[in-house]
Structures are given as structure tokens and as C-alpha cells.
Amino acid sequence: MPRYEFRCRACGETFEVSRPMAEANEPAECPHGHDDTVKLLSTVGVSGLAQSPRPAGGGCCGGGCCG
């Protein structure tokens, strides 16, 4: 289930709420009971290893053009 980050305008608390995507824009209540909150924009973190393509062929220049 996606997690959404909110900030309370009354006390400044930042908190997360897990809810279905269909309810992403619904208001959220602060853990301290305040209802004046705003949903924050989140960045998506993706981790993994990316590898650069290796040149085809061989030799010092990566191609067979060396004499």
C-alpha cells in the first residue's frame, strides 16, 4: 500500500499515512489531532545497479581499428 507524507500546518509535524491510491488526496489528521494538514510531494527512490554497456570488439580502442 502506498505511503503519503503530510505536514501539519498547526504544529509543523511531518507524518506518513498508508492508504490506497484512490484515497491519496483525501485529508489526513495530524497525530496530535489537528486537521489542517497538507500533502507533500514525494520523490520516488529507486535503487539498483546499472551497468554501462561494454564496447564490442577488443583492442585498445574498443574496435579493431588499431594496426
CHARMM-style PDB file with segment names, atoms N, HN, CA, C and O in Angstrom:
ATOM      1  N   MET     1       0.852  -1.167   0.000  1.00  0.00      PROA
ATOM      2  CA  MET     1       0.000   0.000   0.000  1.00  0.00      PROA
ATOM      3  C   MET     1       0.903   1.236   0.000  1.00  0.00      PROA
ATOM      4  O   MET     1       1.864   1.289   0.768  1.00  0.00      PROA
ATOM      5  N   PRO     2       0.616   2.224  -0.839  1.00  0.00      PROA
ATOM      6  CA  PRO     2       1.450   3.427  -0.908  1.00  0.00      PROA
ATOM      7  C   PRO     2       1.420   4.231   0.386  1.00  0.00      PROA
ATOM      8  O   PRO     2       0.437   4.226   1.126  1.00  0.00      PROA
ATOM      9  N   ARG     3       2.523   4.916   0.630  1.00  0.00      PROA
ATOM     10  HN  ARG     3       3.322   4.920   0.029  1.00  0.00      PROA
ATOM     11  CA  ARG     3       2.628   5.790   1.797  1.00  0.00      PROA
ATOM     12  C   ARG     3       2.703   7.229   1.302  1.00  0.00      PROA
ATOM     13  O   ARG     3       3.406   7.527   0.337  1.00  0.00      PROA
ATOM     14  N   TYR     4       1.983   8.105   1.962  1.00  0.00      PROA
ATOM     15  HN  TYR     4       1.411   7.862   2.746  1.00  0.00      PROA
ATOM     16  CA  TYR     4       1.935   9.509   1.593  1.00  0.00      PROA
ATOM     17  C   TYR     4       2.402  10.344   2.777  1.00  0.00      PROA
ATOM     18  O   TYR     4       2.083  10.047   3.929  1.00  0.00      PROA
ATOM     19  N   GLU     5       3.158  11.389   2.476  1.00  0.00      PROA
ATOM     20  HN  GLU     5       3.417  11.630   1.541  1.00  0.00      PROA
ATOM     21  CA  GLU     5       3.708  12.239   3.518  1.00  0.00      PROA
ATOM     22  C   GLU     5       2.881  13.520   3.626  1.00  0.00      PROA
ATOM     23  O   GLU     5       2.547  14.148   2.621  1.00  0.00      PROA
ATOM     24  N   PHE     6       2.562  13.890   4.853  1.00  0.00      PROA
ATOM     25  HN  PHE     6       2.833  13.380   5.669  1.00  0.00      PROA
ATOM     26  CA  PHE     6       1.776  15.084   5.134  1.00  0.00      PROA
ATOM     27  C   PHE     6       2.521  15.946   6.149  1.00  0.00      PROA
ATOM     28  O   PHE     6       3.366  15.459   6.900  1.00  0.00      PROA
ATOM     29  N   ARG     7       2.188  17.243   6.154  1.00  0.00      PROA
ATOM     30  HN  ARG     7       1.501  17.639   5.544  1.00  0.00      PROA
ATOM     31  CA  ARG     7       2.713  18.159   7.170  1.00  0.00      PROA
ATOM     32  C   ARG     7       1.536  18.900   7.778  1.00  0.00      PROA
ATOM     33  O   ARG     7       0.636  19.358   7.074  1.00  0.00      PROA
ATOM     34  N   CYS     8       1.561  19.008   9.098  1.00  0.00      PROA
ATOM     35  HN  CYS     8       2.292  18.636   9.669  1.00  0.00      PROA
ATOM     36  CA  CYS     8       0.524  19.730   9.830  1.00  0.00      PROA
ATOM     37  C   CYS     8       0.871  21.217   9.825  1.00  0.00      PROA
ATOM     38  O   CYS     8       1.980  21.606  10.192  1.00  0.00      PROA
ATOM     39  N   ARG     9      -0.075  22.033   9.412  1.00  0.00      PROA
ATOM     40  HN  ARG     9      -0.976  21.718   9.113  1.00  0.00      PROA
ATOM     41  CA  ARG     9       0.152  23.478   9.397  1.00  0.00      PROA
ATOM     42  C   ARG     9       0.078  24.076  10.797  1.00  0.00      PROA
ATOM     43  O   ARG     9       0.639  25.144  11.041  1.00  0.00      PROA
ATOM     44  N   ALA    10      -0.603  23.405  11.713  1.00  0.00      PROA
ATOM     45  HN  ALA    10      -1.059  22.537  11.515  1.00  0.00      PROA
ATOM     46  CA  ALA    10      -0.769  23.925  13.063  1.00  0.00      PROA
ATOM     47  C   ALA    10       0.487  23.730  13.917  1.00  0.00      PROA
ATOM     48  O   ALA    10       0.907  24.647  14.622  1.00  0.00      PROA
ATOM     49  N   CYS    11       1.086  22.531  13.853  1.00  0.00      PROA
ATOM     50  HN  CYS    11       0.744  21.786  13.280  1.00  0.00      PROA
ATOM     51  CA  CYS    11       2.225  22.251  14.740  1.00  0.00      PROA
ATOM     52  C   CYS    11       3.526  21.968  13.990  1.00  0.00      PROA
ATOM     53  O   CYS    11       4.583  21.878  14.614  1.00  0.00      PROA
ATOM     54  N   GLY    12       3.469  21.824  12.653  1.00  0.00      PROA
ATOM     55  HN  GLY    12       2.610  21.897  12.146  1.00  0.00      PROA
ATOM     56  CA  GLY    12       4.678  21.578  11.871  1.00  0.00      PROA
ATOM     57  C   GLY    12       5.116  20.134  11.796  1.00  0.00      PROA
ATOM     58  O   GLY    12       6.126  19.828  11.162  1.00  0.00      PROA
ATOM     59  N   GLU    13       4.377  19.238  12.430  1.00  0.00      PROA
ATOM     60  HN  GLU    13       3.556  19.486  12.945  1.00  0.00      PROA
ATOM     61  CA  GLU    13       4.708  17.807  12.417  1.00  0.00      PROA
ATOM     62  C   GLU    13       4.613  17.255  10.994  1.00  0.00      PROA
ATOM     63  O   GLU    13       3.663  17.555  10.271  1.00  0.00      PROA
ATOM     64  N   THR    14       5.597  16.452  10.594  1.00  0.00      PROA
ATOM     65  HN  THR    14       6.369  16.208  11.181  1.00  0.00      PROA
ATOM     66  CA  THR    14       5.555  15.731   9.323  1.00  0.00      PROA
ATOM     67  C   THR    14       5.282  14.269   9.648  1.00  0.00      PROA
ATOM     68  O   THR    14       5.921  13.696  10.530  1.00  0.00      PROA
ATOM     69  N   PHE    15       4.332  13.664   8.934  1.00  0.00      PROA
ATOM     70  HN  PHE    15       3.813  14.130   8.218  1.00  0.00      PROA
ATOM     71  CA  PHE    15       3.949  12.282   9.227  1.00  0.00      PROA
ATOM     72  C   PHE    15       3.554  11.583   7.945  1.00  0.00      PROA
ATOM     73  O   PHE    15       3.273  12.231   6.936  1.00  0.00      PROA
ATOM     74  N   GLU    16       3.532  10.257   7.982  1.00  0.00      PROA
ATOM     75  HN  GLU    16       3.760   9.730   8.801  1.00  0.00      PROA
ATOM     76  CA  GLU    16       3.173   9.443   6.826  1.00  0.00      PROA
ATOM     77  C   GLU    16       1.866   8.712   7.080  1.00  0.00      PROA
ATOM     78  O   GLU    16       1.532   8.358   8.211  1.00  0.00      PROA
ATOM     79  N   VAL    17       1.132   8.497   5.982  1.00  0.00      PROA
ATOM     80  HN  VAL    17       1.403   8.784   5.064  1.00  0.00      PROA
ATOM     81  CA  VAL    17      -0.134   7.774   6.050  1.00  0.00      PROA
ATOM     82  C   VAL    17      -0.122   6.720   4.950  1.00  0.00      PROA
ATOM     83  O   VAL    17       0.175   7.030   3.796  1.00  0.00      PROA
ATOM     84  N   SER    18      -0.443   5.479   5.299  1.00  0.00      PROA
ATOM     85  HN  SER    18      -0.685   5.227   6.237  1.00  0.00      PROA
ATOM     86  CA  SER    18      -0.602   4.412   4.305  1.00  0.00      PROA
ATOM     87  C   SER    18      -2.066   4.335   3.933  1.00  0.00      PROA
ATOM     88  O   SER    18      -2.937   4.216   4.794  1.00  0.00      PROA
ATOM     89  N   ARG    19      -2.329   4.406   2.617  1.00  0.00      PROA
ATOM     90  HN  ARG    19      -1.621   4.503   1.917  1.00  0.00      PROA
ATOM     91  CA  ARG    19      -3.708   4.336   2.142  1.00  0.00      PROA
ATOM     92  C   ARG    19      -3.716   3.964   0.677  1.00  0.00      PROA
ATOM     93  O   ARG    19      -2.698   4.114   0.000  1.00  0.00      PROA
ATOM     94  N   PRO    20      -4.844   3.479   0.165  1.00  0.00      PROA
ATOM     95  CA  PRO    20      -4.936   3.142  -1.254  1.00  0.00      PROA
ATOM     96  C   PRO    20      -4.755   4.392  -2.124  1.00  0.00      PROA
ATOM     97  O   PRO    20      -5.018   5.509  -1.680  1.00  0.00      PROA
ATOM     98  N   MET    21      -4.306   4.193  -3.359  1.00  0.00      PROA
ATOM     99  HN  MET    21      -4.092   3.285  -3.720  1.00  0.00      PROA
ATOM    100  CA  MET    21      -4.092   5.307  -4.273  1.00  0.00      PROA
ATOM    101  C   MET    21      -5.380   6.087  -4.528  1.00  0.00      PROA
ATOM    102  O   MET    21      -5.340   7.298  -4.747  1.00  0.00      PROA
ATOM    103  N   ALA    22      -6.502   5.410  -4.502  1.00  0.00      PROA
ATOM    104  HN  ALA    22      -6.534   4.426  -4.324  1.00  0.00      PROA
ATOM    105  CA  ALA    22      -7.787   6.075  -4.718  1.00  0.00      PROA
ATOM    106  C   ALA    22      -8.084   7.113  -3.639  1.00  0.00      PROA
ATOM    107  O   ALA    22      -8.897   8.013  -3.850  1.00  0.00      PROA
ATOM    108  N   GLU    23      -7.424   6.991  -2.478  1.00  0.00      PROA
ATOM    109  HN  GLU    23      -6.763   6.260  -2.307  1.00  0.00      PROA
ATOM    110  CA  GLU    23      -7.634   7.924  -1.366  1.00  0.00      PROA
ATOM    111  C   GLU    23      -6.440   8.846  -1.152  1.00  0.00      PROA
ATOM    112  O   GLU    23      -6.323   9.473  -0.099  1.00  0.00      PROA
ATOM    113  N   ALA    24      -5.554   8.934  -2.142  1.00  0.00      PROA
ATOM    114  HN  ALA    24      -5.649   8.425  -2.997  1.00  0.00      PROA
ATOM    115  CA  ALA    24      -4.313   9.696  -1.999  1.00  0.00      PROA
ATOM    116  C   ALA    24      -4.537  11.160  -1.643  1.00  0.00      PROA
ATOM    117  O   ALA    24      -3.761  11.733  -0.878  1.00  0.00      PROA
ATOM    118  N   ASN    25      -5.575  11.768  -2.181  1.00  0.00      PROA
ATOM    119  HN  ASN    25      -6.206  11.303  -2.803  1.00  0.00      PROA
ATOM    120  CA  ASN    25      -5.790  13.201  -1.963  1.00  0.00      PROA
ATOM    121  C   ASN    25      -6.794  13.516  -0.853  1.00  0.00      PROA
ATOM    122  O   ASN    25      -7.181  14.669  -0.663  1.00  0.00      PROA
ATOM    123  N   GLU    26      -7.206  12.490  -0.132  1.00  0.00      PROA
ATOM    124  HN  GLU    26      -6.892  11.553  -0.286  1.00  0.00      PROA
ATOM    125  CA  GLU    26      -8.115  12.708   0.989  1.00  0.00      PROA
ATOM    126  C   GLU    26      -7.360  13.420   2.120  1.00  0.00      PROA
ATOM    127  O   GLU    26      -6.154  13.224   2.274  1.00  0.00      PROA
ATOM    128  N   PRO    27      -8.060  14.243   2.910  1.00  0.00      PROA
ATOM    129  CA  PRO    27      -7.390  14.913   4.031  1.00  0.00      PROA
ATOM    130  C   PRO    27      -6.902  13.906   5.063  1.00  0.00      PROA
ATOM    131  O   PRO    27      -7.467  12.821   5.204  1.00  0.00      PROA
ATOM    132  N   ALA    28      -5.855  14.274   5.777  1.00  0.00      PROA
ATOM    133  HN  ALA    28      -5.397  15.156   5.663  1.00  0.00      PROA
ATOM    134  CA  ALA    28      -5.310  13.414   6.840  1.00  0.00      PROA
ATOM    135  C   ALA    28      -5.247  14.207   8.133  1.00  0.00      PROA
ATOM    136  O   ALA    28      -4.966  15.405   8.123  1.00  0.00      PROA
ATOM    137  N   GLU    29      -5.504  13.545   9.229  1.00  0.00      PROA
ATOM    138  HN  GLU    29      -5.732  12.571   9.238  1.00  0.00      PROA
ATOM    139  CA  GLU    29      -5.431  14.196  10.534  1.00  0.00      PROA
ATOM    140  C   GLU    29      -4.040  14.012  11.120  1.00  0.00      PROA
ATOM    141  O   GLU    29      -3.480  12.917  11.074  1.00  0.00      PROA
ATOM    142  N   CYS    30      -3.498  15.063  11.659  1.00  0.00      PROA
ATOM    143  HN  CYS    30      -3.953  15.953  11.697  1.00  0.00      PROA
ATOM    144  CA  CYS    30      -2.196  15.047  12.328  1.00  0.00      PROA
ATOM    145  C   CYS    30      -2.243  14.089  13.528  1.00  0.00      PROA
ATOM    146  O   CYS    30      -3.298  13.950  14.147  1.00  0.00      PROA
ATOM    147  N   PRO    31      -1.136  13.429  13.868  1.00  0.00      PROA
ATOM    148  CA  PRO    31      -1.119  12.554  15.042  1.00  0.00      PROA
ATOM    149  C   PRO    31      -1.484  13.272  16.343  1.00  0.00      PROA
ATOM    150  O   PRO    31      -1.854  12.631  17.327  1.00  0.00      PROA
ATOM    151  N   HSD    32      -1.379  14.606  16.344  1.00  0.00      PROA
ATOM    152  HN  HSD    32      -1.078  15.127  15.545  1.00  0.00      PROA
ATOM    153  CA  HSD    32      -1.725  15.390  17.538  1.00  0.00      PROA
ATOM    154  C   HSD    32      -3.162  15.899  17.491  1.00  0.00      PROA
ATOM    155  O   HSD    32      -3.572  16.685  18.344  1.00  0.00      PROA
ATOM    156  N   GLY    33      -3.940  15.445  16.479  1.00  0.00      PROA
ATOM    157  HN  GLY    33      -3.606  14.806  15.786  1.00  0.00      PROA
ATOM    158  CA  GLY    33      -5.354  15.778  16.410  1.00  0.00      PROA
ATOM    159  C   GLY    33      -5.706  16.984  15.565  1.00  0.00      PROA
ATOM    160  O   GLY    33      -6.885  17.317  15.450  1.00  0.00      PROA
ATOM    161  N   HSD    34      -4.733  17.651  14.972  1.00  0.00      PROA
ATOM    162  HN  HSD    34      -3.775  17.380  15.066  1.00  0.00      PROA
ATOM    163  CA  HSD    34      -5.031  18.802  14.119  1.00  0.00      PROA
ATOM    164  C   HSD    34      -5.505  18.324  12.743  1.00  0.00      PROA
ATOM    165  O   HSD    34      -5.055  17.290  12.248  1.00  0.00      PROA
ATOM    166  N   ASP    35      -6.408  19.081  12.140  1.00  0.00      PROA
ATOM    167  HN  ASP    35      -6.774  19.920  12.543  1.00  0.00      PROA
ATOM    168  CA  ASP    35      -6.904  18.665  10.828  1.00  0.00      PROA
ATOM    169  C   ASP    35      -6.463  19.596   9.696  1.00  0.00      PROA
ATOM    170  O   ASP    35      -6.878  19.406   8.553  1.00  0.00      PROA
ATOM    171  N   ASP    36      -5.637  20.591   9.988  1.00  0.00      PROA
ATOM    172  HN  ASP    36      -5.299  20.746  10.917  1.00  0.00      PROA
ATOM    173  CA  ASP    36      -5.126  21.495   8.957  1.00  0.00      PROA
ATOM    174  C   ASP    36      -3.795  20.962   8.449  1.00  0.00      PROA
ATOM    175  O   ASP    36      -2.732  21.406   8.882  1.00  0.00      PROA
ATOM    176  N   THR    37      -3.862  20.005   7.526  1.00  0.00      PROA
ATOM    177  HN  THR    37      -4.726  19.644   7.174  1.00  0.00      PROA
ATOM    178  CA  THR    37      -2.655  19.361   7.004  1.00  0.00      PROA
ATOM    179  C   THR    37      -2.572  19.531   5.493  1.00  0.00      PROA
ATOM    180  O   THR    37      -3.566  19.808   4.821  1.00  0.00      PROA
ATOM    181  N   VAL    38      -1.363  19.357   4.981  1.00  0.00      PROA
ATOM    182  HN  VAL    38      -0.555  19.132   5.527  1.00  0.00      PROA
ATOM    183  CA  VAL    38      -1.136  19.455   3.552  1.00  0.00      PROA
ATOM    184  C   VAL    38      -0.305  18.249   3.107  1.00  0.00      PROA
ATOM    185  O   VAL    38       0.642  17.851   3.785  1.00  0.00      PROA
ATOM    186  N   LYS    39      -0.668  17.682   1.973  1.00  0.00      PROA
ATOM    187  HN  LYS    39      -1.438  18.005   1.422  1.00  0.00      PROA
ATOM    188  CA  LYS    39       0.074  16.547   1.427  1.00  0.00      PROA
ATOM    189  C   LYS    39       1.337  17.071   0.763  1.00  0.00      PROA
ATOM    190  O   LYS    39       1.283  18.031  -0.006  1.00  0.00      PROA
ATOM    191  N   LEU    40       2.468  16.449   1.052  1.00  0.00      PROA
ATOM    192  HN  LEU    40       2.511  15.669   1.676  1.00  0.00      PROA
ATOM    193  CA  LEU    40       3.745  16.855   0.480  1.00  0.00      PROA
ATOM    194  C   LEU    40       4.028  16.071  -0.786  1.00  0.00      PROA
ATOM    195  O   LEU    40       3.585  14.933  -0.934  1.00  0.00      PROA
ATOM    196  N   LEU    41       4.759  16.675  -1.686  1.00  0.00      PROA
ATOM    197  HN  LEU    41       5.119  17.600  -1.566  1.00  0.00      PROA
ATOM    198  CA  LEU    41       5.200  15.970  -2.878  1.00  0.00      PROA
ATOM    199  C   LEU    41       6.384  15.107  -2.505  1.00  0.00      PROA
ATOM    200  O   LEU    41       7.318  15.576  -1.855  1.00  0.00      PROA
ATOM    201  N   SER    42       6.354  13.877  -2.903  1.00  0.00      PROA
ATOM    202  HN  SER    42       5.595  13.496  -3.431  1.00  0.00      PROA
ATOM    203  CA  SER    42       7.419  12.942  -2.567  1.00  0.00      PROA
ATOM    204  C   SER    42       8.202  12.573  -3.816  1.00  0.00      PROA
ATOM    205  O   SER    42       7.673  12.566  -4.927  1.00  0.00      PROA
ATOM    206  N   THR    43       9.453  12.272  -3.607  1.00  0.00      PROA
ATOM    207  HN  THR    43       9.882  12.278  -2.704  1.00  0.00      PROA
ATOM    208  CA  THR    43      10.263  11.753  -4.703  1.00  0.00      PROA
ATOM    209  C   THR    43      10.304  10.249  -4.570  1.00  0.00      PROA
ATOM    210  O   THR    43      10.262   9.714  -3.462  1.00  0.00      PROA
ATOM    211  N   VAL    44      10.384   9.579  -5.673  1.00  0.00      PROA
ATOM    212  HN  VAL    44      10.418  10.013  -6.574  1.00  0.00      PROA
ATOM    213  CA  VAL    44      10.421   8.128  -5.675  1.00  0.00      PROA
ATOM    214  C   VAL    44      11.869   7.697  -5.659  1.00  0.00      PROA
ATOM    215  O   VAL    44      12.660   8.131  -6.496  1.00  0.00      PROA
ATOM    216  N   GLY    45      12.217   6.861  -4.730  1.00  0.00      PROA
ATOM    217  HN  GLY    45      11.575   6.508  -4.050  1.00  0.00      PROA
ATOM    218  CA  GLY    45      13.575   6.338  -4.659  1.00  0.00      PROA
ATOM    219  C   GLY    45      13.639   4.959  -5.292  1.00  0.00      PROA
ATOM    220  O   GLY    45      12.902   4.051  -4.908  1.00  0.00      PROA
ATOM    221  N   VAL    46      14.503   4.817  -6.242  1.00  0.00      PROA
ATOM    222  HN  VAL    46      15.101   5.554  -6.554  1.00  0.00      PROA
ATOM    223  CA  VAL    46      14.687   3.533  -6.897  1.00  0.00      PROA
ATOM    224  C   VAL    46      16.138   3.148  -6.729  1.00  0.00      PROA
ATOM    225  O   VAL    46      17.036   3.942  -7.009  1.00  0.00      PROA
ATOM    226  N   SER    47      16.366   1.945  -6.276  1.00  0.00      PROA
ATOM    227  HN  SER    47      15.636   1.301  -6.048  1.00  0.00      PROA
ATOM    228  CA  SER    47      17.744   1.514  -6.115  1.00  0.00      PROA
ATOM    229  C   SER    47      18.003   0.308  -7.001  1.00  0.00      PROA
ATOM    230  O   SER    47      17.092  -0.447  -7.342  1.00  0.00      PROA
ATOM    231  N   GLY    48      19.224   0.152  -7.350  1.00  0.00      PROA
ATOM    232  HN  GLY    48      19.964   0.765  -7.073  1.00  0.00      PROA
ATOM    233  CA  GLY    48      19.618  -0.956  -8.204  1.00  0.00      PROA
ATOM    234  C   GLY    48      20.971  -0.657  -8.803  1.00  0.00      PROA
ATOM    235  O   GLY    48      21.502   0.445  -8.666  1.00  0.00      PROA
ATOM    236  N   LEU    49      21.502  -1.619  -9.444  1.00  0.00      PROA
ATOM    237  HN  LEU    49      21.071  -2.515  -9.555  1.00  0.00      PROA
ATOM    238  CA  LEU    49      22.799  -1.441 -10.068  1.00  0.00      PROA
ATOM    239  C   LEU    49      22.619  -1.323 -11.570  1.00  0.00      PROA
ATOM    240  O   LEU    49      22.000  -2.175 -12.208  1.00  0.00      PROA
ATOM    241  N   ALA    50      23.152  -0.286 -12.105  1.00  0.00      PROA
ATOM    242  HN  ALA    50      23.654   0.406 -11.587  1.00  0.00      PROA
ATOM    243  CA  ALA    50      23.114  -0.110 -13.551  1.00  0.00      PROA
ATOM    244  C   ALA    50      24.525  -0.329 -14.077  1.00  0.00      PROA
ATOM    245  O   ALA    50      25.500   0.126 -13.479  1.00  0.00      PROA
ATOM    246  N   GLN    51      24.620  -1.010 -15.167  1.00  0.00      PROA
ATOM    247  HN  GLN    51      23.827  -1.379 -15.653  1.00  0.00      PROA
ATOM    248  CA  GLN    51      25.925  -1.260 -15.758  1.00  0.00      PROA
ATOM    249  C   GLN    51      26.010  -0.558 -17.095  1.00  0.00      PROA
ATOM    250  O   GLN    51      25.048  -0.533 -17.862  1.00  0.00      PROA
ATOM    251  N   SER    52      27.179   0.016 -17.369  1.00  0.00      PROA
ATOM    252  HN  SER    52      27.961  -0.004 -16.746  1.00  0.00      PROA
ATOM    253  CA  SER    52      27.406   0.652 -18.659  1.00  0.00      PROA
ATOM    254  C   SER    52      27.643  -0.425 -19.697  1.00  0.00      PROA
ATOM    255  O   SER    52      28.246  -1.455 -19.396  1.00  0.00      PROA
ATOM    256  N   PRO    53      27.181  -0.202 -20.907  1.00  0.00      PROA
ATOM    257  CA  PRO    53      27.448  -1.193 -21.950  1.00  0.00      PROA
ATOM    258  C   PRO    53      28.941  -1.239 -22.246  1.00  0.00      PROA
ATOM    259  O   PRO    53      29.624  -0.215 -22.247  1.00  0.00      PROA
ATOM    260  N   ARG    54      29.416  -2.410 -22.489  1.00  0.00      PROA
ATOM    261  HN  ARG    54      28.861  -3.242 -22.488  1.00  0.00      PROA
ATOM    262  CA  ARG    54      30.837  -2.579 -22.793  1.00  0.00      PROA
ATOM    263  C   ARG    54      31.036  -2.504 -24.294  1.00  0.00      PROA
ATOM    264  O   ARG    54      30.198  -2.980 -25.059  1.00  0.00      PROA
ATOM    265  N   PRO    55      32.136  -1.910 -24.718  1.00  0.00      PROA
ATOM    266  CA  PRO    55      32.372  -1.812 -26.152  1.00  0.00      PROA
ATOM    267  C   PRO    55      32.559  -3.185 -26.776  1.00  0.00      PROA
ATOM    268  O   PRO    55      33.143  -4.085 -26.172  1.00  0.00      PROA
ATOM    269  N   ALA    56      32.059  -3.330 -27.981  1.00  0.00      PROA
ATOM    270  HN  ALA    56      31.585  -2.599 -28.472  1.00  0.00      PROA
ATOM    271  CA  ALA    56      32.216  -4.592 -28.717  1.00  0.00      PROA
ATOM    272  C   ALA    56      33.615  -4.654 -29.291  1.00  0.00      PROA
ATOM    273  O   ALA    56      34.258  -3.628 -29.510  1.00  0.00      PROA
ATOM    274  N   GLY    57      34.063  -5.830 -29.524  1.00  0.00      PROA
ATOM    275  HN  GLY    57      33.541  -6.664 -29.346  1.00  0.00      PROA
ATOM    276  CA  GLY    57      35.397  -5.983 -30.116  1.00  0.00      PROA
ATOM    277  C   GLY    57      36.473  -5.958 -29.063  1.00  0.00      PROA
ATOM    278  O   GLY    57      36.194  -6.154 -27.880  1.00  0.00      PROA
ATOM    279  N   GLY    58      37.651  -5.728 -29.460  1.00  0.00      PROA
ATOM    280  HN  GLY    58      37.878  -5.568 -30.421  1.00  0.00      PROA
ATOM    281  CA  GLY    58      38.740  -5.719 -28.498  1.00  0.00      PROA
ATOM    282  C   GLY    58      39.764  -4.685 -28.882  1.00  0.00      PROA
ATOM    283  O   GLY    58      39.498  -3.808 -29.704  1.00  0.00      PROA
ATOM    284  N   GLY    59      40.909  -4.783 -28.303  1.00  0.00      PROA
ATOM    285  HN  GLY    59      41.125  -5.496 -27.636  1.00  0.00      PROA
ATOM    286  CA  GLY    59      41.980  -3.839 -28.610  1.00  0.00      PROA
ATOM    287  C   GLY    59      41.884  -2.608 -27.755  1.00  0.00      PROA
ATOM    288  O   GLY    59      40.967  -2.454 -26.949  1.00  0.00      PROA
ATOM    289  N   CYS    60      42.844  -1.735 -27.945  1.00  0.00      PROA
ATOM    290  HN  CYS    60      43.589  -1.860 -28.601  1.00  0.00      PROA
ATOM    291  CA  CYS    60      42.949  -0.554 -27.119  1.00  0.00      PROA
ATOM    292  C   CYS    60      41.881   0.496 -27.426  1.00  0.00      PROA
ATOM    293  O   CYS    60      41.572   1.319 -26.564  1.00  0.00      PROA
ATOM    294  N   CYS    61      41.319   0.488 -28.612  1.00  0.00      PROA
ATOM    295  HN  CYS    61      41.569  -0.180 -29.312  1.00  0.00      PROA
ATOM    296  CA  CYS    61      40.333   1.497 -28.954  1.00  0.00      PROA
ATOM    297  C   CYS    61      38.918   0.951 -28.975  1.00  0.00      PROA
ATOM    298  O   CYS    61      37.995   1.660 -29.374  1.00  0.00      PROA
ATOM    299  N   GLY    62      38.725  -0.288 -28.557  1.00  0.00      PROA
ATOM    300  HN  GLY    62      39.475  -0.865 -28.233  1.00  0.00      PROA
ATOM    301  CA  GLY    62      37.391  -0.863 -28.475  1.00  0.00      PROA
ATOM    302  C   GLY    62      36.850  -1.356 -29.796  1.00  0.00      PROA
ATOM    303  O   GLY    62      35.710  -1.820 -29.837  1.00  0.00      PROA
ATOM    304  N   GLY    63      37.574  -1.285 -30.835  1.00  0.00      PROA
ATOM    305  HN  GLY    63      38.500  -0.908 -30.801  1.00  0.00      PROA
ATOM    306  CA  GLY    63      37.080  -1.703 -32.138  1.00  0.00      PROA
ATOM    307  C   GLY    63      38.102  -2.448 -32.942  1.00  0.00      PROA
ATOM    308  O   GLY    63      38.730  -2.817 -31.949  1.00  0.00      PROA
ATOM    309  N   GLY    64      38.576  -2.813 -33.641  1.00  0.00      PROA
ATOM    310  HN  GLY    64      38.066  -2.514 -34.447  1.00  0.00      PROA
ATOM    311  CA  GLY    64      39.655  -3.458 -34.370  1.00  0.00      PROA
ATOM    312  C   GLY    64      40.294  -2.515 -35.332  1.00  0.00      PROA
ATOM    313  O   GLY    64      40.794  -2.959 -36.366  1.00  0.00      PROA
ATOM    314  N   CYS    65      40.310  -1.221 -35.052  1.00  0.00      PROA
ATOM    315  HN  CYS    65      39.904  -0.860 -34.212  1.00  0.00      PROA
ATOM    316  CA  CYS    65      40.891  -0.265 -35.993  1.00  0.00      PROA
ATOM    317  C   CYS    65      42.367  -0.042 -35.760  1.00  0.00      PROA
ATOM    318  O   CYS    65      43.015   0.634 -36.558  1.00  0.00      PROA
ATOM    319  N   CYS    66      42.914  -0.582 -34.705  1.00  0.00      PROA
ATOM    320  HN  CYS    66      42.388  -1.132 -34.056  1.00  0.00      PROA
ATOM    321  CA  CYS    66      44.347  -0.405 -34.435  1.00  0.00      PROA
ATOM    322  C   CYS    66      45.150  -1.361 -35.306  1.00  0.00      PROA
ATOM    323  O   CYS    66      44.754  -2.511 -35.496  1.00  0.00      PROA
ATOM    324  N   GLY    67      46.207  -0.922 -35.801  1.00  0.00      PROA
ATOM    325  HN  GLY    67      46.529   0.012 -35.646  1.00  0.00      PROA
ATOM    326  CA  GLY    67      47.001  -1.708 -36.728  1.00  0.00      PROA
ATOM    327  C   GLY    67      47.978  -2.508 -36.075  1.00  0.00      PROA
ATOM    328  OT1 GLY    67      48.726  -3.230 -36.735  1.00  0.00      PROA
TER     329      GLY     67
END
